Amino acid sequence: MERRQYLQIPGPTNIPDRILRSLSKPIINHRGSEFEDLVRGCIDGLKSVFRTKNDILIFPSSGSGALESAVVNMFSHGDTILAASHGLFSERVAIIAESYGVSVIRINKEWGKAIKDEDLREILRNDKYHKIKGVCLPQNETTSGITNDIESISTLLKELNHPALLIVDAVSSLACLPFETDKWGVDLVISASQKGFMLPPGLSFVCISEKAWARREEASLPKWYWDYNAAKEKMKNYQMPYTPPTSLLYGLKEALDIIEEEGLTKIWDRHNFIGTLTREALKSLGLELFAEEGYESDTVTAIKMPENIKYQDFAKVLKDKFNVVIGGGLGDLQGKIFRIGHLGSIHLMEIYSILGAVELTLYQLGYDLKLGTSSRRISELILRKG
Ligand SMILES: Cc1ncc(COP(=O)(O)O)c(C=O)c1O
């Protein structure tokens, strides 16, 4: 019998049937009016999700491609940027920038700790001649299950009257966690299709402020595929400079319709509640969260591996017996943590299944727990919420 797979890695995420069906529509002419209508609908929907009036470009790429596009369109060889480094994905931006000859001042934080405005304050305050051209950080560091407070960083830049661009990687948070591009004044926001947007991998989105467009004119790093000017020119007619992934755009339009039907703020609330349930259920089993308290992500929970249980064994039983797929630790965290993604298409009842499988697997591997503890905790919290 075909069994439903619970794909609980922190992206790609489970794809709703409606979206899967939309992906199988016939391909249309990507230089015709039907295609233009499709992309216009996608851009309008994306603007609601980014909460912006700024321009949005769509690239056929993974999130990393869009990160690279940000670097080559915003900076020149020899520029300096300030970049968070507290996980694999924040560090990736720093590595991309350095590979193009951009100097990076890293804000190094232990993995699992958040980047706070106080970590940047002195560096920015001392930058009297505004050598720092950009401040780059992720809203959600997927490696460690941490959410950074982007609003406080943008407030800091305004308070210090620092002209650096604020560039935010919202790959594992957009359409899940509250994000206010215009209200917060974020200059460049990057996201991708395979997480909150509930789509297969393959599309990335970049939201560009007026200030960032002005910077694009000064930035001299080499680019062709990623050139925002070329993409903007074609986007005037809702086209792309190259053959677009039409099927994914059908999927995107369907995803944006689903998001609009539920309502963005309700989606934020759902992620917050499901994140809370996941954390509380895991804690009720005596497990320890990896993320700094107060900054735990509502899209991915990182948990320390209990002693005497190997991640490999744990993930194998979960997959083979229950068809629940979880993520492991990356880099230095390999074998030390496991990660449960709870983003995109995820609803209350699924949390019982996922946590039930986690509990049972731990029990079978010899972890000391009382069966039924996590589901009891989930039920209590649901009842309390009413
Ligand atoms: C926060 C964040 N940034 C960037 C990326 C890289 O995206 P991609 O794997 O689509 O290139 C990821 C991937 O998980 C991510 O979580």
The ligand as a MOL file (V3000), in Angstrom:
LIG
                    3D

  0  0  0     0  0            999 V3000
M  V30 BEGIN CTAB
M  V30 COUNTS 16 16 0 0 0
M  V30 BEGIN ATOM
M  V30 1 C 18.2250 29.9870 5.5310 0
M  V30 2 C 18.6700 29.3260 4.2720 0
M  V30 3 N 19.3680 30.0420 3.3950 0
M  V30 4 C 19.7910 29.5190 2.2420 0
M  V30 5 C 19.5490 28.1990 1.9350 0
M  V30 6 C 20.0590 27.6360 0.6680 0
M  V30 7 O 19.0040 27.3780 -0.1860 0
M  V30 8 P 19.1380 26.2870 -1.3340 0
M  V30 9 O 19.4640 24.9960 -0.6920 0
M  V30 10 O 17.7610 26.3270 -1.9690 0
M  V30 11 O 20.1970 26.7460 -2.2520 0
M  V30 12 C 18.8200 27.4050 2.8250 0
M  V30 13 C 18.5500 26.0030 2.5340 0
M  V30 14 O 18.0550 25.2510 3.3280 0
M  V30 15 C 18.3770 27.9940 4.0250 0
M  V30 16 O 17.6910 27.2770 4.9140 0
M  V30 END ATOM
M  V30 BEGIN BOND
M  V30 1 1 1 2
M  V30 2 1 2 3
M  V30 3 2 2 15
M  V30 4 2 3 4
M  V30 5 1 4 5
M  V30 6 1 5 6
M  V30 7 2 5 12
M  V30 8 1 6 7
M  V30 9 1 7 8
M  V30 10 2 8 9
M  V30 11 1 8 10
M  V30 12 1 8 11
M  V30 13 1 12 13
M  V30 14 1 12 15
M  V30 15 2 13 14
M  V30 16 1 15 16
M  V30 END BOND
M  V30 END CTAB
M  END
